[in-house]
Amino acid sequence: MKLKDKTIIVTGASSGIGAASALLLASNGANLVLGARRRPELERLVGQIAQSNGNAVCLPGDVRDEAYAEALVRCALDTFGGLDGAFNNAGTVGQMQPVPDMHSNNWHEVLAVNLNSGFYAAKYQIPAMRDNGGGSIVFTSSFVGHAIGLPGMAAYAAAKAGLVGLVQVLAVEHGTEKVRVNALLPGGTMTPMAGDDPSFHEVVRGFHALKRIAEPSEIAQAAMFLLSPEASFVTGSAMTVDGGNSITKA
């Protein structure tokens, strides 16, 4: 029980990496506050965790809203008495277009979901963890914009690269307060965002050195490591869990 009695916020928890992480963290003893836009999926996940004798509550909302970031922290404090960790995982790819063809609304939307939400999360999570004696924050970034560029993904790349920069500064600012901050950079993962086109999946498999796509549970294991005491000397890092995608050129 690596996370016994630790309270952790997970956003983007209604499916994919977020849901897999919630199940894994709960099975390792964590108390969870689950966030996403879709209430039915969140409530179903809470019920699944409860059936396995885990502890979880959910609070639906939109990570683009600063008040929602504050509400998630307040929920953790009111329900479990503190905050020890957060996996800020919610994100969106947006429309994939070259910059000259991209509507400005798409640019702002992608940055709001992927990057602005990270600022809001840190703003409220860090004081709560500081008051609790420390903690660990993990942001889902991407190898796109960090190691490689992909056509049509300028907004996504800019937002995810921005998260890495945010992580580095937060790690320096709050290291002496025992708050660790890291970015997790997954490769292709079999989530709803990946769609259901087998031919597309085949192409994506070829991008990876391992020639396959990750299961959400594999990325969840990396998130749990960063949130756990086993990563006690890891902060300010961009941890690549991409199956060799970013190093594969052929």
C-alpha positions as a printed NumPy array, in Angstrom:
array([[  0.   ,   0.   ,   0.   ],
       [  2.449,   2.625,  -1.264],
       [ -0.027,   5.467,  -0.847],
       [ -1.974,   4.382,   2.233],
       [ -4.008,   7.286,   3.652],
       [ -2.582,   9.753,   1.123],
       [ -5.134,  12.05 ,  -0.508],
       [ -4.705,  12.643,  -4.233],
       [ -6.616,  14.659,  -6.832],
       [ -6.905,  13.128, -10.309],
       [ -8.307,  15.162, -13.194],
       [ -9.339,  13.759, -16.53 ],
       [-10.442,  10.787, -14.439],
       [-13.519,   9.749, -16.39 ],
       [-11.635,   7.549, -18.879],
       [ -8.253,   6.517, -20.261],
       [ -5.098,   7.279, -18.311],
       [ -6.978,   9.175, -15.612],
       [ -9.399,   6.341, -14.868],
       [ -6.638,   3.717, -14.92 ],
       [ -4.565,   5.85 , -12.57 ],
       [ -7.485,   6.328, -10.197],
       [ -8.013,   2.571,  -9.944],
       [ -4.305,   1.921,  -9.377],
       [ -3.88 ,   4.676,  -6.798],
       [ -6.96 ,   3.528,  -4.903],
       [ -5.697,  -0.063,  -4.876],
       [ -2.532,   1.258,  -3.259],
       [ -4.41 ,   2.909,  -0.433],
       [ -4.936,   6.476,  -1.656],
       [ -8.02 ,   8.566,  -0.909],
       [ -9.105,  10.108,  -4.199],
       [-10.845,  13.242,  -5.394],
       [-11.778,  12.589,  -9.011],
       [-12.408,  15.381, -11.5  ],
       [-13.7  ,  15.487, -15.085],
       [-16.62 ,  16.959, -16.997],
       [-18.704,  13.773, -17.251],
       [-20.603,  13.058, -14.03 ],
       [-21.971,   9.578, -14.93 ],
       [-18.521,   8.223, -15.751],
       [-17.036,   9.695, -12.581],
       [-19.799,   8.279, -10.392],
       [-19.389,   4.887, -12.016],
       [-15.649,   4.974, -11.238],
       [-16.298,   5.989,  -7.632],
       [-18.626,   3.005,  -7.323],
       [-16.045,   0.682,  -8.806],
       [-13.426,   1.901,  -6.335],
       [-15.867,   1.507,  -3.432],
       [-16.578,  -2.097,  -4.445],
       [-12.859,  -2.767,  -4.021],
       [-12.897,  -1.154,  -0.543],
       [-11.238,   2.025,  -1.799],
       [-12.073,   5.609,  -0.915],
       [-13.048,   8.111,  -3.606],
       [-15.331,  11.052,  -4.178],
       [-15.937,  12.945,  -7.392],
       [-16.538,  16.554,  -8.307],
       [-17.497,  17.161, -11.953],
       [-16.33 ,  20.379, -13.555],
       [-14.235,  22.086, -16.208],
       [-10.483,  22.487, -15.691],
       [-10.597,  25.722, -17.713],
       [-12.381,  27.285, -14.736],
       [-10.12 ,  28.581, -11.97 ],
       [-12.881,  28.169,  -9.412],
       [-13.007,  24.459, -10.217],
       [ -9.333,  24.025,  -9.336],
       [-10.001,  25.646,  -5.988],
       [-13.124,  23.51 ,  -5.452],
       [-11.206,  20.267,  -6.031],
       [ -8.7  ,  21.23 ,  -3.347],
       [-11.459,  22.285,  -0.987],
       [-13.169,  18.943,  -1.565],
       [ -9.963,  17.116,  -0.618],
       [ -9.561,  19.158,   2.552],
       [-13.2  ,  18.881,   3.621],
       [-13.53 ,  15.17 ,   2.826],
       [-10.149,  13.741,   3.78 ],
       [ -8.517,  16.479,   5.868],
       [ -5.575,  17.321,   3.619],
       [ -3.911,  17.022,   0.23 ],
       [ -0.816,  14.929,  -0.481],
       [ -0.723,  14.663,  -4.269],
       [ -2.317,  15.552,  -7.578],
       [ -2.275,  14.035, -11.036],
       [ -3.325,  16.886, -13.331],
       [ -4.095,  14.758, -16.343],
       [ -6.99 ,  16.441, -18.173],
       [ -6.127,  17.498, -21.721],
       [ -7.216,  17.895, -25.314],
       [ -5.544,  17.682, -28.721],
       [ -7.875,  20.137, -30.428],
       [ -8.143,  20.54 , -34.195],
       [ -5.039,  19.435, -36.057],
       [ -4.214,  22.135, -38.605],
       [ -1.212,  24.131, -39.822],
       [ -0.931,  27.432, -37.985],
       [ -1.963,  29.619, -40.982],
       [ -5.197,  27.613, -41.221],
       [ -5.882,  27.389, -37.498],
       [ -8.713,  29.393, -36.003],
       [ -7.608,  31.433, -33.018],
       [-10.436,  29.915, -30.955],
       [ -8.799,  26.499, -31.308],
       [ -5.449,  27.871, -30.167],
       [ -6.953,  29.468, -27.068],
       [ -9.084,  26.42 , -26.285],
       [ -6.14 ,  24.003, -26.406],
       [ -3.975,  26.256, -24.236],
       [ -6.822,  26.794, -21.774],
       [ -7.397,  23.066, -21.245],
       [ -3.767,  21.941, -21.295],
       [ -1.77 ,  24.85 , -19.873],
       [ -3.962,  27.407, -18.116],
       [ -5.483,  24.571, -16.107],
       [ -1.997,  23.661, -14.908],
       [ -1.5  ,  27.174, -13.545],
       [ -4.857,  27.054, -11.753],
       [ -4.102,  23.613, -10.324],
       [ -0.71 ,  24.641,  -8.976],
       [ -2.074,  27.875,  -7.542],
       [ -4.398,  26.005,  -5.172],
       [ -2.738,  22.621,  -4.772],
       [  0.664,  23.89 ,  -3.653],
       [ -0.549,  25.89 ,  -0.614],
       [ -2.63 ,  22.91 ,   0.539],
       [  0.344,  20.548,   0.229],
       [  2.652,  23.048,   1.896],
       [  0.255,  23.256,   4.849],
       [  0.202,  19.45 ,   4.941],
       [  3.991,  19.131,   5.149],
       [  4.67 ,  18.506,   1.452],
       [  3.402,  16.515,  -1.487],
       [  3.791,  15.57 ,  -5.132],
       [  2.229,  17.105,  -8.237],
       [  2.292,  15.421, -11.643],
       [  1.206,  17.035, -14.911],
       [  0.518,  15.075, -18.088],
       [  2.644,  16.68 , -20.791],
       [  3.807,  15.094, -24.062],
       [  6.892,  14.212, -26.082],
       [  5.238,  16.374, -28.77 ],
       [  6.712,  19.826, -28.325],
       [  9.44 ,  18.463, -26.066],
       [ 11.366,  15.978, -28.203],
       [  9.719,  16.2  , -31.623],
       [  7.28 ,  18.296, -33.626],
       [  4.292,  16.805, -35.43 ],
       [  2.494,  18.625, -38.262],
       [ -0.817,  20.177, -37.297],
       [ -0.148,  20.057, -33.556],
       [  1.25 ,  23.523, -32.886],
       [ -1.286,  24.449, -30.209],
       [ -0.961,  21.1  , -28.449],
       [  2.851,  21.193, -28.638],
       [  3.023,  24.732, -27.298],
       [  0.711,  23.937, -24.393],
       [  2.436,  20.704, -23.424],
       [  5.904,  22.249, -23.715],
       [  4.643,  25.073, -21.533],
       [  3.739,  22.551, -18.856],
       [  7.335,  21.312, -18.762],
       [  8.546,  24.855, -18.232],
       [  5.944,  25.381, -15.512],
       [  7.045,  22.174, -13.807],
       [ 10.685,  23.246, -13.738],
       [  9.942,  26.599, -12.125],
       [  7.487,  25.161,  -9.599],
       [ 10.01 ,  22.496,  -8.608],
       [ 12.617,  25.157,  -7.872],
       [ 10.195,  27.485,  -6.105],
       [  8.759,  24.856,  -3.766],
       [ 11.46 ,  22.223,  -3.307],
       [ 12.398,  23.514,   0.144],
       [  8.733,  23.16 ,   1.124],
       [  8.878,  19.435,   0.315],
       [  6.581,  19.816,  -2.688],
       [  7.83 ,  17.828,  -5.68 ],
       [  6.607,  18.7  ,  -9.18 ],
       [  7.106,  16.577, -12.306],
       [  5.791,  16.12 , -15.824],
       [  4.791,  12.774, -17.302],
       [  5.216,  12.423, -21.083],
       [  3.267,   9.427, -22.451],
       [  3.533,   7.993, -25.919],
       [  0.638,   6.624, -27.939],
       [ -1.892,   5.147, -25.521],
       [ -5.066,   3.196, -26.174],
       [ -7.553,   5.751, -24.87 ],
       [-10.719,   7.3  , -26.35 ],
       [ -8.489,  10.106, -27.678],
       [ -6.772,   7.52 , -29.898],
       [-10.03 ,   6.794, -31.725],
       [-11.126,   3.417, -33.033],
       [ -9.557,   3.283, -36.507],
       [ -7.383,   0.117, -36.725],
       [ -5.378,   1.485, -39.654],
       [ -4.503,   4.605, -37.661],
       [ -3.496,   2.458, -34.698],
       [ -1.2  ,   0.471, -36.963],
       [  0.539,   3.639, -38.124],
       [  0.943,   4.853, -34.53 ],
       [  2.424,   1.524, -33.455],
       [  5.149,   2.002, -36.048],
       [  6.185,   5.309, -34.48 ],
       [  7.362,   3.494, -31.343],
       [ 10.56 ,   1.542, -30.761],
       [  8.423,  -1.104, -29.046],
       [  6.092,  -1.187, -32.076],
       [  2.973,  -1.111, -29.969],
       [  0.642,   1.309, -28.22 ],
       [  0.591,   1.575, -24.434],
       [ -2.281,   0.453, -22.269],
       [ -3.542,   3.19 , -19.902],
       [ -2.493,   1.028, -16.948],
       [  1.145,   1.254, -18.072],
       [  1.105,   5.056, -17.952],
       [ -0.72 ,   4.858, -14.621],
       [  2.202,   2.921, -13.15 ],
       [  4.549,   5.773, -14.041],
       [  2.18 ,   8.337, -12.541],
       [  1.983,   6.342,  -9.318],
       [  5.778,   6.197,  -9.123],
       [  6.055,   9.989,  -9.345],
       [  3.312,  10.422,  -6.737],
       [  4.789,   7.872,  -4.346],
       [  7.624,   8.079,  -1.8  ],
       [  9.689,   5.928,  -4.17 ],
       [ 10.26 ,   9.102,  -6.226],
       [ 11.359,  11.103,  -3.183],
       [ 14.399,  12.563,  -4.994],
       [ 12.657,  13.202,  -8.318],
       [ 11.489,  16.732,  -9.028],
       [ 11.516,  19.106, -11.986],
       [ 11.741,  16.193, -14.403],
       [ 10.068,  15.466, -17.737],
       [  9.648,  11.709, -17.422],
       [  9.253,  10.122, -20.854],
       [  7.06 ,   6.999, -20.935],
       [  6.61 ,   6.812, -24.69 ],
       [  7.742,   3.353, -25.77 ],
       [ 10.656,   4.91 , -27.609],
       [  8.48 ,   7.142, -29.787],
       [ 10.62 ,  10.237, -29.375],
       [ 13.826,   8.398, -30.351],
       [ 12.444,   6.463, -33.303],
       [ 13.087,   8.019, -36.711],
       [ 12.357,   5.083, -39.004]])
